[in-house]
Amino acid sequence: MKKFSKFWIKSKKPSKQRKYRKNAPLHLVSKLMNVHLSKDLKAPNHFIH
């Protein structure tokens, strides 16, 4: 299998996006799967049980 390329150029095809995420090392997967939280969830009195 080819080496993983960190310099991926975006693709419109979902299959290529899934393939890139599947073959990515763990330290890059966490960067790809991040998301911004809403203000409600960022509130200090919000607890997740």
ZIRABEL-V570603 format. One line per field, one symbol per residue. ss: DSSP state (@ for helix, = for strand, . for the rest). phi: phi as a letter, one per 30 degrees, with the letter a starting at -180 (. if undefined). burial: + if it has 16 or more other C-alpha atoms within 10 Angstrom, else -. A space follows every 50 residues. Layout:
# ZIRABEL-V570603
ss->???
phi->???
burial->???
This chain:
# ZIRABEL-V570603
ss->.............@@@@@@@@@@..@@@@@@@......@@@@.......
phi->.dddcdcdcebddeddddddddcddedcddddcdadcdddddedccccc
burial->-------------------+---+-------------------------
